[in-house]
Amino acid sequence: MQYRPLGKTGLKVSALAMGCMRLPADDPELSARVVDEAIAAGVNYFETTRGYISGKCQHLTAPGLKGRSRGLIVSGKAGINKETTEEGYRKEIDLQMEILGVDYLEFFQVGWFSIDKFEMLTHGGALDALNQARGEGLIGHIGFTGHDKPENFTKLIETGIFDSFTIPYNLLDRQYAPTIKRAGELGVGVIAMCPVAGGMLASPAPQLQQLIPGGAQTTAAAALQFVLSNPDISCACSGMNTLEMLAENVETVNAFAGPSEEDHARMERILDEFRAIGDKFCTACRYCMDCPHGINIPRNFSLHNRARVYGLIDWARSEYAGMKDEAKAGACIRCGECEPKCPNKLPIMDQLEEVAALLG
């Protein structure tokens, strides 16, 4: 297993981390085996919270940890709101440690965080609870997770409060790249969640596999390798729920030496070209909506983009099949009401026919 610095904490984190939100809810024994074998493979970062998997996440994680919190980077997480108090947040920290069966959490993260909640954190008691727990030696570091705008997350990491943050970053979602770069300059650890885009990049996509120098056997491998090619990423946090998925990801990470800066720049340029092609097709502005006949035009075009531009045809067809019939492109009767509304002057009706032909 490869290890990387986790910001300026002094910790070394495994390049492959485990997000525990996708452990099999109906199979505690398998969940324990996945966690246990991840540790055996060298994975040392486990991201958990109490609410995931209908409240079962930490219960399913605990048997695999077997109380081995020392030496592992185990993270708890809880959100905040206007009603959050110091006492209540401290009880939440204690409760999560009790469920996990550990006496120490290397990280505790403020979950679902955004810049509009900063005042709640600093004056509502949660930060006081975190600092108190850290002072007592119960937690080591403070982080946050969320989906706010990149510029807002940059402001948050510049406060100096946080040792790490967890954000989505993958081949199809690179919006946080400037924030990640800033984190590298500040010494803030970056945990990249959704490295395979919530499973989307598990589908075959030759265009994306060929991005990686030397190619990649699967699109999922290409996705992991792309994330890890960013030198400011501490680890790729994957939601693994089978032993086979774990083994594949471990093999991918262990075999990846990392491209040169030139290779990474080349991949970024190609992805920018892909994105530009997709934007010419539909920018998802939704000016065409609502369709009087119930067709979800932006969704159809989004699926078509993924299939046509990135080669994710199997995934797009599966998603299209799951849509309601009246929302599918094939239900278009060419009434023409959408096209005058499109600021990009797209031939929407003709392109809906193309979607139905490719995905239907």
ABEGO torsion letter per residue (X at the ends): XBBBBBEAAGBBBBABBBBAAABBAABAAAAAAAAAAAAAAGBABBBBBAABGGGAAAAAAAAAAGGBABGBBBBBBBBBBAABBAAAAAAAAAAAAAAAGBABBABBBBBGBBAAAAAAAAAAGAAAAAAAAAAAGABABBBBBEABBAAAAAAAAAAGABABBBBBBBAABAAAAAAAAAAAAAGBBBBBBGAAGGGAAABBBAAAAAABBGEBABAAAAAAAAAAABAABABBBBBBABAAAAAAAAAAAAABAEBBAAAAAAAAAAAAAAAAAAAAABAGAGAAOBBAAGBBAAAAAAAAAAAAAAGBAAAAAAAAAABBAAABAAABAGAGAAAAABAAGBBAAAAAAAAAAAAX
